[in-house]
Amino acid sequence: MKIKVFVKPNSKHPRVERISTSEYRVYVHAPPTEGKANEAVILLLSEFFSVPKSFVSIRSGAHSKIKIIEIRS
């Protein structure tokens, strides 16, 4: 499954909000430097979808707030 994710780094409360069937807003505490926010997004989405971290990967937008994420099941 591929989803579009809008990332909000430096947030107080990490969480995932569903916008539509394939769009999500992900709030992470980590800053957008050295891949820390990307790692936090992968961890949060793996918990949200109840899959291992290795099943979640960034397909595009690694250096952008808007990302395409692939989640394998």
PQR file with spaces between the fields and no chain letter, atoms N, CA, C, O and H, PARSE charges and radii, in Angstrom:
ATOM       1  N    MET     1       0.849   -1.164    0.000 -0.4000 1.5000
ATOM       2  CA   MET     1       0.000    0.000    0.000 -0.0000 2.0000
ATOM       3  C    MET     1       0.899    1.232    0.000  0.5500 1.7000
ATOM       4  O    MET     1       1.894    1.277    0.723 -0.5500 1.4000
ATOM       5  N    LYS     2       0.555    2.212   -0.796 -0.4000 1.5000
ATOM       6  CA   LYS     2       1.288    3.477   -0.824 -0.0000 2.0000
ATOM       7  C    LYS     2       0.388    4.567   -0.277  0.5500 1.7000
ATOM       8  O    LYS     2      -0.796    4.643   -0.606 -0.5500 1.4000
ATOM       9  H    LYS     2      -0.253    2.175   -1.384  0.4000 1.0000
ATOM      10  N    ILE     3       0.975    5.419    0.571 -0.4000 1.5000
ATOM      11  CA   ILE     3       0.219    6.525    1.147 -0.0000 2.0000
ATOM      12  C    ILE     3       1.010    7.817    0.993  0.5500 1.7000
ATOM      13  O    ILE     3       2.236    7.809    0.879 -0.5500 1.4000
ATOM      14  H    ILE     3       1.936    5.358    0.838  0.4000 1.0000
ATOM      15  N    LYS     4       0.283    8.922    0.994 -0.4000 1.5000
ATOM      16  CA   LYS     4       0.899   10.246    0.960 -0.0000 2.0000
ATOM      17  C    LYS     4       0.909   10.767    2.390  0.5500 1.7000
ATOM      18  O    LYS     4      -0.107   10.729    3.084 -0.5500 1.4000
ATOM      19  H    LYS     4      -0.713    8.929    1.087  0.4000 1.0000
ATOM      20  N    VAL     5       2.072   11.255    2.824 -0.4000 1.5000
ATOM      21  CA   VAL     5       2.229   11.687    4.208 -0.0000 2.0000
ATOM      22  C    VAL     5       2.710   13.132    4.239  0.5500 1.7000
ATOM      23  O    VAL     5       3.656   13.501    3.542 -0.5500 1.4000
ATOM      24  H    VAL     5       2.897   11.286    2.260  0.4000 1.0000
ATOM      25  N    PHE     6       2.049   13.939    5.052 -0.4000 1.5000
ATOM      26  CA   PHE     6       2.467   15.310    5.309 -0.0000 2.0000
ATOM      27  C    PHE     6       3.114   15.318    6.691  0.5500 1.7000
ATOM      28  O    PHE     6       2.447   15.056    7.692 -0.5500 1.4000
ATOM      29  H    PHE     6       1.281   13.640    5.619  0.4000 1.0000
ATOM      30  N    VAL     7       4.401   15.617    6.748 -0.4000 1.5000
ATOM      31  CA   VAL     7       5.155   15.518    8.001 -0.0000 2.0000
ATOM      32  C    VAL     7       5.244   16.878    8.680  0.5500 1.7000
ATOM      33  O    VAL     7       5.522   17.893    8.042 -0.5500 1.4000
ATOM      34  H    VAL     7       4.943   15.831    5.935  0.4000 1.0000
ATOM      35  N    LYS     8       5.001   16.876    9.988 -0.4000 1.5000
ATOM      36  CA   LYS     8       5.130   18.074   10.815 -0.0000 2.0000
ATOM      37  C    LYS     8       6.219   17.800   11.859  0.5500 1.7000
ATOM      38  O    LYS     8       5.921   17.257   12.923 -0.5500 1.4000
ATOM      39  H    LYS     8       4.774   16.052   10.506  0.4000 1.0000
ATOM      40  N    PRO     9       7.484   18.169   11.572 -0.5600 1.5000
ATOM      41  CA   PRO     9       8.556   17.925   12.543  0.2800 2.0000
ATOM      42  C    PRO     9       8.490   18.908   13.710  0.5500 1.7000
ATOM      43  O    PRO     9       7.764   19.901   13.657 -0.5500 1.4000
ATOM      44  N    ASN    10       9.255   18.620   14.761 -0.4000 1.5000
ATOM      45  CA   ASN    10       9.338   19.466   15.961 -0.0000 2.0000
ATOM      46  C    ASN    10       7.989   19.651   16.649  0.5500 1.7000
ATOM      47  O    ASN    10       7.739   20.706   17.233 -0.5500 1.4000
ATOM      48  H    ASN    10       9.845   17.814   14.804  0.4000 1.0000
ATOM      49  N    SER    11       7.128   18.663   16.594 -0.4000 1.5000
ATOM      50  CA   SER    11       5.813   18.741   17.234 -0.0000 2.0000
ATOM      51  C    SER    11       5.911   18.311   18.690  0.5500 1.7000
ATOM      52  O    SER    11       6.765   17.503   19.055 -0.5500 1.4000
ATOM      53  H    SER    11       7.330   17.806   16.120  0.4000 1.0000
ATOM      54  N    LYS    12       5.033   18.857   19.513 -0.4000 1.5000
ATOM      55  CA   LYS    12       5.035   18.506   20.937 -0.0000 2.0000
ATOM      56  C    LYS    12       4.549   17.087   21.173  0.5500 1.7000
ATOM      57  O    LYS    12       5.119   16.364   21.989 -0.5500 1.4000
ATOM      58  H    LYS    12       4.339   19.513   19.218  0.4000 1.0000
ATOM      59  N    HIS    13       3.499   16.681   20.467 -0.4000 1.5000
ATOM      60  CA   HIS    13       2.875   15.381   20.695 -0.0000 2.0000
ATOM      61  C    HIS    13       2.911   14.551   19.412  0.5500 1.7000
ATOM      62  O    HIS    13       2.189   14.854   18.462 -0.5500 1.4000
ATOM      63  H    HIS    13       3.036   17.269   19.803  0.4000 1.0000
ATOM      64  N    PRO    14       3.746   13.505   19.372 -0.5600 1.5000
ATOM      65  CA   PRO    14       3.791   12.650   18.175  0.2800 2.0000
ATOM      66  C    PRO    14       2.462   11.928   17.970  0.5500 1.7000
ATOM      67  O    PRO    14       1.904   11.356   18.907 -0.5500 1.4000
ATOM      68  N    ARG    15       1.958   11.961   16.723 -0.4000 1.5000
ATOM      69  CA   ARG    15       0.693   11.289   16.430 -0.0000 2.0000
ATOM      70  C    ARG    15       0.512   11.176   14.920  0.5500 1.7000
ATOM      71  O    ARG    15       1.218   11.812   14.137 -0.5500 1.4000
ATOM      72  H    ARG    15       2.411   12.425   15.962  0.4000 1.0000
ATOM      73  N    VAL    16      -0.450   10.352   14.541 -0.4000 1.5000
ATOM      74  CA   VAL    16      -0.801   10.167   13.134 -0.0000 2.0000
ATOM      75  C    VAL    16      -2.266   10.528   12.975  0.5500 1.7000
ATOM      76  O    VAL    16      -3.113   10.030   13.717 -0.5500 1.4000
ATOM      77  H    VAL    16      -1.024    9.835   15.177  0.4000 1.0000
ATOM      78  N    GLU    17      -2.573   11.394   12.010 -0.4000 1.5000
ATOM      79  CA   GLU    17      -3.956   11.766   11.708 -0.0000 2.0000
ATOM      80  C    GLU    17      -4.281   11.312   10.291  0.5500 1.7000
ATOM      81  O    GLU    17      -3.517   11.560    9.357 -0.5500 1.4000
ATOM      82  H    GLU    17      -1.885   11.798   11.408  0.4000 1.0000
ATOM      83  N    ARG    18      -5.405   10.655   10.144 -0.4000 1.5000
ATOM      84  CA   ARG    18      -5.849   10.224    8.820 -0.0000 2.0000
ATOM      85  C    ARG    18      -6.629   11.363    8.179  0.5500 1.7000
ATOM      86  O    ARG    18      -7.596   11.859    8.756 -0.5500 1.4000
ATOM      87  H    ARG    18      -6.025   10.454   10.902  0.4000 1.0000
ATOM      88  N    ILE    19      -6.211   11.778    6.988 -0.4000 1.5000
ATOM      89  CA   ILE    19      -6.886   12.848    6.259 -0.0000 2.0000
ATOM      90  C    ILE    19      -7.903   12.247    5.295  0.5500 1.7000
ATOM      91  O    ILE    19      -9.046   12.698    5.218 -0.5500 1.4000
ATOM      92  H    ILE    19      -5.425   11.375    6.519  0.4000 1.0000
ATOM      93  N    SER    20      -7.468   11.217    4.559 -0.4000 1.5000
ATOM      94  CA   SER    20      -8.349   10.487    3.643 -0.0000 2.0000
ATOM      95  C    SER    20      -7.861    9.044    3.602  0.5500 1.7000
ATOM      96  O    SER    20      -7.019    8.651    4.410 -0.5500 1.4000
ATOM      97  H    SER    20      -6.540   10.851    4.622  0.4000 1.0000
ATOM      98  N    THR    21      -8.378    8.260    2.674 -0.4000 1.5000
ATOM      99  CA   THR    21      -8.007    6.842    2.640 -0.0000 2.0000
ATOM     100  C    THR    21      -6.526    6.630    2.354  0.5500 1.7000
ATOM     101  O    THR    21      -5.955    5.626    2.778 -0.5500 1.4000
ATOM     102  H    THR    21      -9.062    8.579    2.018  0.4000 1.0000
ATOM     103  N    SER    22      -5.902    7.553    1.647 -0.4000 1.5000
ATOM     104  CA   SER    22      -4.488    7.368    1.309 -0.0000 2.0000
ATOM     105  C    SER    22      -3.608    8.550    1.714  0.5500 1.7000
ATOM     106  O    SER    22      -2.464    8.649    1.271 -0.5500 1.4000
ATOM     107  H    SER    22      -6.366    8.369    1.303  0.4000 1.0000
ATOM     108  N    GLU    23      -4.132    9.442    2.548 -0.4000 1.5000
ATOM     109  CA   GLU    23      -3.361   10.606    2.992 -0.0000 2.0000
ATOM     110  C    GLU    23      -3.392   10.712    4.511  0.5500 1.7000
ATOM     111  O    GLU    23      -4.433   10.560    5.150 -0.5500 1.4000
ATOM     112  H    GLU    23      -5.061    9.362    2.908  0.4000 1.0000
ATOM     113  N    TYR    24      -2.207   10.978    5.066 -0.4000 1.5000
ATOM     114  CA   TYR    24      -2.060   11.068    6.518 -0.0000 2.0000
ATOM     115  C    TYR    24      -1.203   12.271    6.869  0.5500 1.7000
ATOM     116  O    TYR    24      -0.356   12.694    6.082 -0.5500 1.4000
ATOM     117  H    TYR    24      -1.361   11.102    4.547  0.4000 1.0000
ATOM     118  N    ARG    25      -1.427   12.813    8.046 -0.4000 1.5000
ATOM     119  CA   ARG    25      -0.577   13.861    8.598 -0.0000 2.0000
ATOM     120  C    ARG    25       0.137   13.236    9.791  0.5500 1.7000
ATOM     121  O    ARG    25      -0.507   12.696   10.690 -0.5500 1.4000
ATOM     122  H    ARG    25      -2.114   12.469    8.685  0.4000 1.0000
ATOM     123  N    VAL    26       1.473   13.309    9.800 -0.4000 1.5000
ATOM     124  CA   VAL    26       2.265   12.683   10.855 -0.0000 2.0000
ATOM     125  C    VAL    26       3.032   13.767   11.601  0.5500 1.7000
ATOM     126  O    VAL    26       3.824   14.503   11.012 -0.5500 1.4000
ATOM     127  H    VAL    26       1.996   13.748    9.069  0.4000 1.0000
ATOM     128  N    TYR    27       2.789   13.854   12.896 -0.4000 1.5000
ATOM     129  CA   TYR    27       3.474   14.806   13.764 -0.0000 2.0000
ATOM     130  C    TYR    27       4.572   14.057   14.510  0.5500 1.7000
ATOM     131  O    TYR    27       4.297   13.070   15.193 -0.5500 1.4000
ATOM     132  H    TYR    27       2.146   13.256   13.375  0.4000 1.0000
ATOM     133  N    VAL    28       5.814   14.521   14.384 -0.4000 1.5000
ATOM     134  CA   VAL    28       6.931   13.880   15.077 -0.0000 2.0000
ATOM     135  C    VAL    28       7.683   14.912   15.907  0.5500 1.7000
ATOM     136  O    VAL    28       7.744   16.090   15.555 -0.5500 1.4000
ATOM     137  H    VAL    28       6.038   15.323   13.830  0.4000 1.0000
ATOM     138  N    HIS    29       8.249   14.449   17.008 -0.4000 1.5000
ATOM     139  CA   HIS    29       9.007   15.321   17.910 -0.0000 2.0000
ATOM     140  C    HIS    29      10.390   15.638   17.342  0.5500 1.7000
ATOM     141  O    HIS    29      10.962   16.680   17.663 -0.5500 1.4000
ATOM     142  H    HIS    29       8.200   13.492   17.293  0.4000 1.0000
ATOM     143  N    ALA    30      10.925   14.768   16.514 -0.4000 1.5000
ATOM     144  CA   ALA    30      12.290   14.893   15.996 -0.0000 2.0000
ATOM     145  C    ALA    30      12.436   16.075   15.036  0.5500 1.7000
ATOM     146  O    ALA    30      11.494   16.429   14.328 -0.5500 1.4000
ATOM     147  H    ALA    30      10.460   13.922   16.253  0.4000 1.0000
ATOM     148  N    PRO    31      13.621   16.679   15.019 -0.5600 1.5000
ATOM     149  CA   PRO    31      13.879   17.771   14.072  0.2800 2.0000
ATOM     150  C    PRO    31      14.168   17.216   12.674  0.5500 1.7000
ATOM     151  O    PRO    31      14.550   16.055   12.532 -0.5500 1.4000
ATOM     152  N    PRO    32      13.986   18.046   11.646 -0.5600 1.5000
ATOM     153  CA   PRO    32      14.209   17.573   10.273  0.2800 2.0000
ATOM     154  C    PRO    32      15.680   17.652    9.862  0.5500 1.7000
ATOM     155  O    PRO    32      15.997   18.173    8.793 -0.5500 1.4000
ATOM     156  N    THR    33      16.571   17.142   10.699 -0.4000 1.5000
ATOM     157  CA   THR    33      17.998   17.152   10.383 -0.0000 2.0000
ATOM     158  C    THR    33      18.571   15.748   10.519  0.5500 1.7000
ATOM     159  O    THR    33      18.165   14.974   11.387 -0.5500 1.4000
ATOM     160  H    THR    33      16.313   16.718   11.567  0.4000 1.0000
ATOM     161  N    GLU    34      19.516   15.438    9.649 -0.4000 1.5000
ATOM     162  CA   GLU    34      20.232   14.163    9.677 -0.0000 2.0000
ATOM     163  C    GLU    34      19.306   12.945    9.636  0.5500 1.7000
ATOM     164  O    GLU    34      19.649   11.890   10.171 -0.5500 1.4000
ATOM     165  H    GLU    34      19.845   16.066    8.944  0.4000 1.0000
ATOM     166  N    GLY    35      18.143   13.081    9.009 -0.4000 1.5000
ATOM     167  CA   GLY    35      17.224   11.955    8.864 -0.0000 2.0000
ATOM     168  C    GLY    35      16.467   11.569   10.120  0.5500 1.7000
ATOM     169  O    GLY    35      15.795   10.537   10.143 -0.5500 1.4000
ATOM     170  H    GLY    35      17.864   13.937    8.575  0.4000 1.0000
ATOM     171  N    LYS    36      16.564   12.383   11.170 -0.4000 1.5000
ATOM     172  CA   LYS    36      15.898   12.044   12.433 -0.0000 2.0000
ATOM     173  C    LYS    36      14.383   12.046   12.292  0.5500 1.7000
ATOM     174  O    LYS    36      13.712   11.164   12.828 -0.5500 1.4000
ATOM     175  H    LYS    36      17.109   13.220   11.151  0.4000 1.0000
ATOM     176  N    ALA    37      13.837   13.024   11.577 -0.4000 1.5000
ATOM     177  CA   ALA    37      12.386   13.075   11.393 -0.0000 2.0000
ATOM     178  C    ALA    37      11.914   11.897   10.541  0.5500 1.7000
ATOM     179  O    ALA    37      10.857   11.328   10.813 -0.5500 1.4000
ATOM     180  H    ALA    37      14.382   13.740   11.142  0.4000 1.0000
ATOM     181  N    ASN    38      12.675   11.527    9.522 -0.4000 1.5000
ATOM     182  CA   ASN    38      12.308   10.378    8.685 -0.0000 2.0000
ATOM     183  C    ASN    38      12.271    9.096    9.506  0.5500 1.7000
ATOM     184  O    ASN    38      11.354    8.289    9.352 -0.5500 1.4000
ATOM     185  H    ASN    38      13.534   11.989    9.301  0.4000 1.0000
ATOM     186  N    GLU    39      13.255    8.901   10.374 -0.4000 1.5000
ATOM     187  CA   GLU    39      13.273    7.718   11.240 -0.0000 2.0000
ATOM     188  C    GLU    39      12.059    7.709   12.161  0.5500 1.7000
ATOM     189  O    GLU    39      11.447    6.663   12.381 -0.5500 1.4000
ATOM     190  H    GLU    39      14.000    9.557   10.500  0.4000 1.0000
ATOM     191  N    ALA    40      11.713    8.880   12.698 -0.4000 1.5000
ATOM     192  CA   ALA    40      10.561    8.978   13.589 -0.0000 2.0000
ATOM     193  C    ALA    40       9.262    8.693   12.843  0.5500 1.7000
ATOM     194  O    ALA    40       8.361    8.057   13.389 -0.5500 1.4000
ATOM     195  H    ALA    40      12.210    9.729   12.519  0.4000 1.0000
ATOM     196  N    VAL    41       9.160    9.159   11.605 -0.4000 1.5000
ATOM     197  CA   VAL    41       7.970    8.900   10.785 -0.0000 2.0000
ATOM     198  C    VAL    41       7.817    7.401   10.549  0.5500 1.7000
ATOM     199  O    VAL    41       6.719    6.862   10.684 -0.5500 1.4000
ATOM     200  H    VAL    41       9.892    9.676   11.161  0.4000 1.0000
ATOM     201  N    ILE    42       8.901    6.731   10.200 -0.4000 1.5000
ATOM     202  CA   ILE    42       8.851    5.287    9.950 -0.0000 2.0000
ATOM     203  C    ILE    42       8.429    4.543   11.211  0.5500 1.7000
ATOM     204  O    ILE    42       7.596    3.639   11.148 -0.5500 1.4000
ATOM     205  H    ILE    42       9.793    7.169   10.090  0.4000 1.0000
ATOM     206  N    LEU    43       8.995    4.917   12.350 -0.4000 1.5000
ATOM     207  CA   LEU    43       8.645    4.264   13.614 -0.0000 2.0000
ATOM     208  C    LEU    43       7.173    4.484   13.959  0.5500 1.7000
ATOM     209  O    LEU    43       6.476    3.540   14.328 -0.5500 1.4000
ATOM     210  H    LEU    43       9.671    5.652   12.401  0.4000 1.0000
ATOM     211  N    LEU    44       6.701    5.718   13.843 -0.4000 1.5000
ATOM     212  CA   LEU    44       5.316    6.034   14.189 -0.0000 2.0000
ATOM     213  C    LEU    44       4.331    5.321   13.260  0.5500 1.7000
ATOM     214  O    LEU    44       3.314    4.800   13.719 -0.5500 1.4000
ATOM     215  H    LEU    44       7.268    6.486   13.544  0.4000 1.0000
ATOM     216  N    LEU    45       4.626    5.294   11.959 -0.4000 1.5000
ATOM     217  CA   LEU    45       3.732    4.616   11.019 -0.0000 2.0000
ATOM     218  C    LEU    45       3.746    3.106   11.215  0.5500 1.7000
ATOM     219  O    LEU    45       2.717    2.452   11.045 -0.5500 1.4000
ATOM     220  H    LEU    45       5.452    5.716   11.587  0.4000 1.0000
ATOM     221  N    SER    46       4.894    2.544   11.570 -0.4000 1.5000
ATOM     222  CA   SER    46       4.935    1.098   11.813 -0.0000 2.0000
ATOM     223  C    SER    46       4.079    0.732   13.020  0.5500 1.7000
ATOM     224  O    SER    46       3.425   -0.311   13.025 -0.5500 1.4000
ATOM     225  H    SER    46       5.730    3.075   11.709  0.4000 1.0000
ATOM     226  N    GLU    47       4.080    1.580   14.037 -0.4000 1.5000
ATOM     227  CA   GLU    47       3.217    1.345   15.203 -0.0000 2.0000
ATOM     228  C    GLU    47       1.747    1.543   14.836  0.5500 1.7000
ATOM     229  O    GLU    47       0.891    0.767   15.260 -0.5500 1.4000
ATOM     230  H    GLU    47       4.611    2.427   14.033  0.4000 1.0000
ATOM     231  N    PHE    48       1.454    2.576   14.054 -0.4000 1.5000
ATOM     232  CA   PHE    48       0.078    2.895   13.672 -0.0000 2.0000
ATOM     233  C    PHE    48      -0.549    1.767   12.853  0.5500 1.7000
ATOM     234  O    PHE    48      -1.707    1.410   13.067 -0.5500 1.4000
ATOM     235  H    PHE    48       2.150    3.207   13.710  0.4000 1.0000
ATOM     236  N    PHE    49       0.221    1.206   11.911 -0.4000 1.5000
ATOM     237  CA   PHE    49      -0.290    0.143   11.044 -0.0000 2.0000
ATOM     238  C    PHE    49       0.022   -1.256   11.576  0.5500 1.7000
ATOM     239  O    PHE    49      -0.325   -2.248   10.935 -0.5500 1.4000
ATOM     240  H    PHE    49       1.162    1.497   11.737  0.4000 1.0000
ATOM     241  N    SER    50       0.662   -1.347   12.717 -0.4000 1.5000
ATOM     242  CA   SER    50       1.004   -2.629   13.364 -0.0000 2.0000
ATOM     243  C    SER    50       1.818   -3.545   12.450  0.5500 1.7000
ATOM     244  O    SER    50       1.493   -4.719   12.270 -0.5500 1.4000
ATOM     245  H    SER    50       0.944   -0.541   13.237  0.4000 1.0000
ATOM     246  N    VAL    51       2.874   -2.984   11.882 -0.4000 1.5000
ATOM     247  CA   VAL    51       3.800   -3.750   11.049 -0.0000 2.0000
ATOM     248  C    VAL    51       5.224   -3.474   11.540  0.5500 1.7000
ATOM     249  O    VAL    51       5.459   -2.460   12.198 -0.5500 1.4000
ATOM     250  H    VAL    51       3.137   -2.030   12.028  0.4000 1.0000
ATOM     251  N    PRO    52       6.172   -4.356   11.231 -0.5600 1.5000
ATOM     252  CA   PRO    52       7.566   -4.085   11.601  0.2800 2.0000
ATOM     253  C    PRO    52       8.111   -2.856   10.865  0.5500 1.7000
ATOM     254  O    PRO    52       7.644   -2.521    9.776 -0.5500 1.4000
ATOM     255  N    LYS    53       9.096   -2.191   11.461 -0.4000 1.5000
ATOM     256  CA   LYS    53       9.704   -1.015   10.835 -0.0000 2.0000
ATOM     257  C    LYS    53      10.262   -1.328    9.453  0.5500 1.7000
ATOM     258  O    LYS    53      10.260   -0.470    8.570 -0.5500 1.4000
ATOM     259  H    LYS    53       9.476   -2.463   12.345  0.4000 1.0000
ATOM     260  N    SER    54      10.736   -2.547    9.267 -0.4000 1.5000
ATOM     261  CA   SER    54      11.323   -2.922    7.976 -0.0000 2.0000
ATOM     262  C    SER    54      10.278   -2.993    6.861  0.5500 1.7000
ATOM     263  O    SER    54      10.641   -3.056    5.686 -0.5500 1.4000
ATOM     264  H    SER    54      10.737   -3.244    9.984  0.4000 1.0000
ATOM     265  N    PHE    55       9.001   -2.985    7.204 -0.4000 1.5000
ATOM     266  CA   PHE    55       7.925   -3.019    6.214 -0.0000 2.0000
ATOM     267  C    PHE    55       7.515   -1.620    5.752  0.5500 1.7000
ATOM     268  O    PHE    55       6.689   -1.486    4.850 -0.5500 1.4000
ATOM     269  H    PHE    55       8.706   -2.934    8.158  0.4000 1.0000
ATOM     270  N    VAL    56       8.083   -0.580    6.359 -0.4000 1.5000
ATOM     271  CA   VAL    56       7.740    0.808    6.035 -0.0000 2.0000
ATOM     272  C    VAL    56       8.952    1.456    5.372  0.5500 1.7000
ATOM     273  O    VAL    56      10.050    1.435    5.929 -0.5500 1.4000
ATOM     274  H    VAL    56       8.754   -0.688    7.091  0.4000 1.0000
ATOM     275  N    SER    57       8.757    2.032    4.183 -0.4000 1.5000
ATOM     276  CA   SER    57       9.878    2.681    3.501 -0.0000 2.0000
ATOM     277  C    SER    57       9.419    3.951    2.797  0.5500 1.7000
ATOM     278  O    SER    57       8.278    4.056    2.347 -0.5500 1.4000
ATOM     279  H    SER    57       7.865    2.049    3.730  0.4000 1.0000
ATOM     280  N    ILE    58      10.329    4.907    2.714 -0.4000 1.5000
ATOM     281  CA   ILE    58      10.060    6.173    2.031 -0.0000 2.0000
ATOM     282  C    ILE    58      10.397    5.978    0.560  0.5500 1.7000
ATOM     283  O    ILE    58      11.546    5.699    0.214 -0.5500 1.4000
ATOM     284  H    ILE    58      11.256    4.822    3.079  0.4000 1.0000
ATOM     285  N    ARG    59       9.401    6.123   -0.304 -0.4000 1.5000
ATOM     286  CA   ARG    59       9.600    5.938   -1.742 -0.0000 2.0000
ATOM     287  C    ARG    59      10.007    7.242   -2.421  0.5500 1.7000
ATOM     288  O    ARG    59      10.799    7.223   -3.363 -0.5500 1.4000
ATOM     289  H    ARG    59       8.468    6.350   -0.024  0.4000 1.0000
ATOM     290  N    SER    60       9.476    8.374   -1.957 -0.4000 1.5000
ATOM     291  CA   SER    60       9.894    9.671   -2.494 -0.0000 2.0000
ATOM     292  C    SER    60       9.658   10.733   -1.432  0.5500 1.7000
ATOM     293  O    SER    60       8.819   10.575   -0.545 -0.5500 1.4000
ATOM     294  H    SER    60       8.832    8.389   -1.192  0.4000 1.0000
ATOM     295  N    GLY    61      10.414   11.815   -1.540 -0.4000 1.5000
ATOM     296  CA   GLY    61      10.266   12.915   -0.601 -0.0000 2.0000
ATOM     297  C    GLY    61      11.108   12.794    0.649  0.5500 1.7000
ATOM     298  O    GLY    61      10.725   13.314    1.697 -0.5500 1.4000
ATOM     299  H    GLY    61      11.096   11.943   -2.260  0.4000 1.0000
ATOM     300  N    ALA    62      12.246   12.121    0.571 -0.4000 1.5000
ATOM     301  CA   ALA    62      13.098   11.939    1.750 -0.0000 2.0000
ATOM     302  C    ALA    62      13.576   13.273    2.318  0.5500 1.7000
ATOM     303  O    ALA    62      13.854   13.369    3.513 -0.5500 1.4000
ATOM     304  H    ALA    62      12.558   11.698   -0.280  0.4000 1.0000
ATOM     305  N    HIS    63      13.675   14.304    1.477 -0.4000 1.5000
ATOM     306  CA   HIS    63      14.118   15.621    1.930 -0.0000 2.0000
ATOM     307  C    HIS    63      12.992   16.647    1.849  0.5500 1.7000
ATOM     308  O    HIS    63      13.246   17.844    1.714 -0.5500 1.4000
ATOM     309  H    HIS    63      13.449   14.227    0.506  0.4000 1.0000
ATOM     310  N    SER    64      11.750   16.177    1.930 -0.4000 1.5000
ATOM     311  CA   SER    64      10.583   17.044    1.811 -0.0000 2.0000
ATOM     312  C    SER    64       9.601   16.733    2.932  0.5500 1.7000
ATOM     313  O    SER    64       9.644   15.653    3.522 -0.5500 1.4000
ATOM     314  H    SER    64      11.544   15.205    2.040  0.4000 1.0000
ATOM     315  N    LYS    65       8.717   17.683    3.224 -0.4000 1.5000
ATOM     316  CA   LYS    65       7.681   17.442    4.232 -0.0000 2.0000
ATOM     317  C    LYS    65       6.551   16.581    3.679  0.5500 1.7000
ATOM     318  O    LYS    65       5.773   16.009    4.443 -0.5500 1.4000
ATOM     319  H    LYS    65       8.682   18.560    2.745  0.4000 1.0000
ATOM     320  N    ILE    66       6.458   16.488    2.355 -0.4000 1.5000
ATOM     321  CA   ILE    66       5.446   15.642    1.719 -0.0000 2.0000
ATOM     322  C    ILE    66       6.155   14.406    1.179  0.5500 1.7000
ATOM     323  O    ILE    66       7.068   14.514    0.361 -0.5500 1.4000
ATOM     324  H    ILE    66       7.089   16.952    1.734  0.4000 1.0000
ATOM     325  N    LYS    67       5.732   13.237    1.639 -0.4000 1.5000
ATOM     326  CA   LYS    67       6.415   11.992    1.298 -0.0000 2.0000
ATOM     327  C    LYS    67       5.429   10.961    0.761  0.5500 1.7000
ATOM     328  O    LYS    67       4.245   10.978    1.096 -0.5500 1.4000
ATOM     329  H    LYS    67       4.990   13.149    2.303  0.4000 1.0000
ATOM     330  N    ILE    68       5.932   10.077   -0.064 -0.4000 1.5000
ATOM     331  CA   ILE    68       5.188    8.893   -0.477 -0.0000 2.0000
ATOM     332  C    ILE    68       5.818    7.728    0.280  0.5500 1.7000
ATOM     333  O    ILE    68       7.013    7.461    0.149 -0.5500 1.4000
ATOM     334  H    ILE    68       6.894   10.062   -0.336  0.4000 1.0000
ATOM     335  N    ILE    69       5.006    7.044    1.067 -0.4000 1.5000
ATOM     336  CA   ILE    69       5.470    5.949    1.913 -0.0000 2.0000
ATOM     337  C    ILE    69       4.851    4.651    1.420  0.5500 1.7000
ATOM     338  O    ILE    69       3.659    4.598    1.115 -0.5500 1.4000
ATOM     339  H    ILE    69       4.036    7.261    1.173  0.4000 1.0000
ATOM     340  N    GLU    70       5.662    3.610    1.343 -0.4000 1.5000
ATOM     341  CA   GLU    70       5.151    2.284    0.999 -0.0000 2.0000
ATOM     342  C    GLU    70       5.134    1.431    2.260  0.5500 1.7000
ATOM     343  O    GLU    70       6.118    1.355    2.995 -0.5500 1.4000
ATOM     344  H    GLU    70       6.630    3.653    1.590  0.4000 1.0000
ATOM     345  N    ILE    71       3.982    0.787    2.492 -0.4000 1.5000
ATOM     346  CA   ILE    71       3.825   -0.090    3.652 -0.0000 2.0000
ATOM     347  C    ILE    71       3.486   -1.480    3.130  0.5500 1.7000
ATOM     348  O    ILE    71       2.449   -1.691    2.501 -0.5500 1.4000
ATOM     349  H    ILE    71       3.182    0.849    1.895  0.4000 1.0000
ATOM     350  N    ARG    72       4.383   -2.422    3.404 -0.4000 1.5000
ATOM     351  CA   ARG    72       4.145   -3.809    3.000 -0.0000 2.0000
ATOM     352  C    ARG    72       3.406   -4.528    4.123  0.5500 1.7000
ATOM     353  O    ARG    72       3.568   -4.199    5.298 -0.5500 1.4000
ATOM     354  H    ARG    72       5.225   -2.250    3.914  0.4000 1.0000
ATOM     355  N    SER    73       2.601   -5.501    3.752 -0.4000 1.5000
ATOM     356  CA   SER    73       1.859   -6.246    4.783 -0.0000 2.0000
ATOM     357  C    SER    73       2.214   -7.709    4.764  0.5500 1.7000
ATOM     358  O    SER    73       1.685   -8.483    5.562 -0.5500 1.4000
ATOM     359  H    SER    73       2.469   -5.768    2.797  0.4000 1.0000
